Amino acid sequence: MRVRRTEFWRLMEDEFGGPRARMLADHHALTSLGSVSAAVALERGDSPKTVWQAICADLGVPPERRFGRDRPVKRS
């Protein structure tokens, strides 16, 4: 699974809700990434996938929710 920054934020918001997602990204220290926040890890160049996996592990996101919510297919 490849995760881009926009996908990272969508996954965060799906799992935690908009305001809480931002608060967690700014303030939760991810021990597996050197006790820095997700925001710091992304800023220093860690891949969004690595950061998302660290959040999932730290906060107990169940495996069945690690790919985000199903979204309806848009048809033109």
N, C-alpha and C positions, 0 to 999 in steps of 0.2 A: 504494500500500500504506500503510495507516494502522497505526501501531504504538503500543500503549499500554504503560505501564510493565510490566504483568504479561507482556505478549507480549515485550517487550524482554528480560526476565530469562529467559523460556523459550527465546528464540533464543540468548542467551548460553550458557545451560546445555547446549542441544542441540549447539552448535558447540564449546564449550571444556570442558565438564564443570563440575559445580557449584563445587568449590573454586577451580579455575583461573578460571572466569568472574568470581567475586567479586574475586579477586586482580587480574585484568586491569582490571576496572571501577574498582578503587580506586587502581591504581598506574601503569597505562599512560597516558602523556601523548599526547593526540590533537592533533597539530599543526594540523589543519584547524579545530579548535575553540579555538585559542589556547593550546595546550600544557597543557590541563587534563585530568584524568581523566574517564572517563565518569560516575563518581559525582558529581563536581563539576559537570559539564555538566548532568546531570539535576537536581541540586539547585538550580542557578541558573535553571532553567526551559527549557533547550533541549529540543526535542521528542525523545522516545525514538527516533523514526524517524531524525532527523538524527544522533543519537549512534550508533545501530546502523550507519548508512551510513558514518560516520567510522571505526568499528571495522573494518568489512568492508574498507574501503580500506586502512587502516593495516596490518592483519594478513593481507591477501591471502585473504580468504574468497572462494572461487569463486562466480560468479554463481548457479550451480545450487543452492548451499546457503544463499543469503541469505534464503530464505523459511522456513527451518527444516525439520525432518524431517516426513515425512508421518506423520500419526497416524490410526489406525483410527477410523471413524465409530462413535460410541456409539449403540446402539439400545436403546430401552426395552422 
